[in-house]
Amino acid sequence: MPTHVFPSTDWKTGLRQWGLEPGRPLKSSVEIAVPAADVWQAIAAPGNLKQFHPFCAATEVERWPGLGSRDSITYYSGIRYQRNFVDWREGVGYDIELGAPPNQTARVLWRIAPTSLETCRLSIEVFPLLKSALSAEKKQAYQARLFGEVLQHYLACVVQGVQFFATTGQTVSKNQFGKNSLYSD
């Protein structure tokens, strides 16, 4: 499946032409005691995942920065995903289509919202990309297996990692906020 570049406002509608639909989203967010611009610097830097992602064994940058950026993440479990940046909002966040090449399995929205001059909220929201032709039961089983509690835990660990890195300047350690059954070794 090719990368689907849809403007952020109508990306869900655009999925239909590929026989896909968005599934039930999962979201995690955290308040960070640094200005929004500092968090943006952390998440917009090339190769950023090694700084704050507790399940990232390796990352490889293919193109950077801005719309059309592409990198990959290899988890400690050996799973490898490609991240295609399909929307880039300077200082605010980006949208990624993520999955094992060549198939994207999720749309991921990273957003930073200032809460004061010195604090902000980072959120990561994941929408599974489901094949429209599948039965409701198969869609539900797929979401439960890959986009359930395991992914919710994963998202919480990643936002905590960004918070830790942004407030301390220290790189997160492997599994710093707990192991994950899909992404830890």
N, C-alpha and C positions, 0 to 999 in steps of 0.2 A: 504494500500500500504506500503510495507516495505521501510526502508531507502535504498537509492541507493548510494552505495559508489563507485564512479567513479573517477579515477585520474582527477585532474583539467583540464588537456589538452583535454580529450575526454569525459567529462561528458555529453555533449550535444548528442553525438552519442549514448552513453549508454542508454539514455532515451527511445530509440525506442523499446528496448526489453520489456519495461513496458507499451507500448502503449501511450507514452507521447512524447511531443516535447516542446522545449523552446519557450516562447512567446516573445513579444517585451520587451526589458529590460528598466528599469528606473534607473537613477543614480543621486546621489547627492554627492558633495564633498565640502571640506572646507580646507582652509589653516589654519594651527595651529602654533602659535608662540612658540613652544617648540620642542625639539629634537624628532625624530621618536621613539626612545627608550622609551621616557616618554609616548607617546600615546599608544605604544604597552603594556606597563605596565598597563595602564588604561583598555584597551579592552581585555586583556588576563587574568585579575584577575577573580577568581571565584565569581559569584554573582555580576558582574560588572554593570549590567543593572540598578540597584537601584542608582548607583552613577551618571549616565549621561543620562538616558532615561526618557524624560519628560512625557511619557504615561504609564510607568511601575508601576503598583500597587504592584506587588510582583514577585519575581523570586525564583526558586527552582533549586539547582544544584544537579544533579544525579551522574555525573562523570566529573572529571576535573583533569588535563588539557590535551591538545593535541588532536591528531586524536582520534575520538571515544568519545569525550566529549559530554555530553548531559545536557541541562538544559531546563527550561520552563519559559515563561513569561506570567503573567496575567496582562492584560491591565485594566485601570480604567473603561472601558466599560463592563468588565466581560469576554471578549474574552480571551481564553487561547491557546497559541501555544507552541509546543515543538520545540526546536532547536537541531538538530543533526549535529555535526561538522564532515564533511566528508573530509575536507582538512585543514591542520594546517601548516602554514609556519611561523616558529619562527621569530619574529621581523618584519614580513611583513603583515600578515593577515591570514584569514581563510575563508573557504566556509561552509555555513550552508544550510541544507535542513530544511525548516520551514513549519509548518502547525499544524492544530488541530489533535492530535493523533487519529488514526494511519496514517492519510493522510498528505503527504507533498504537499504543494501547490506552493512552490517557492524555488529557489536556490538563496542564498544571498552571495555575495562576498564582504568581508571587506578587504580593502587594504590601507596600509600606504606607502607613497613614500617620502623619504627625499627630500627637496628642497634646503636645506643648512644644515650646522652643527646645527643650532638652530631652524629650521622650517621644517615642513612637510605638506603633503597633505593627508587627510583621505578621502577615497571614499567608498560609499556603493552602490552596484549595485544589483538590484533584477530582476531575470528572472522568470516570471510565468511558472509553469509547466502545460501544457495544454494536455487534452486527444486528441490524434491524430484523433480518430474516429469522433469527433464533427465537425459539419459544420463550415465553415469559419465565418458565421454570429454569431453562438453561441460562438466561440472562441473570436471574437471581442467584443461581449456584455459582456462576463465574464471579459476580460481584462479591458474594460472601467469601469465596476462596481467596481472591486477590485484593479486594477493596473493602475489607471488613476491619476487624479489630487489629489485625497485624499491621495494616497500612495506617490506621489511626495512631497506633503506637509509634510507627516510623515517623509520621509527620510531627508528632509531639517532640520526638528526639531531634529532628532536624531544626525546628524553630528554636529549641533550647540551645542547640549548637551555635546558631547564628547569634543568639542572645549572649552566650558565653564569650564567643570570639569578639563581638562588637564591644562588650563592656570590659574585657580583660586584655584583649590583644593577643591572647594565647590561643594556639591551635588546639582544637578538641582532640581527645584521645579516642582510640578505637573503642566502640561500644560504651562511651562515657556515660550515657544516660540509660544503659541497660541493653541487653542483647535483643535482637529481632529475629524471629524464626525464619524469615525469608532472606534477610540481607546480611546477617552476621555469619561467621564461619562456625 
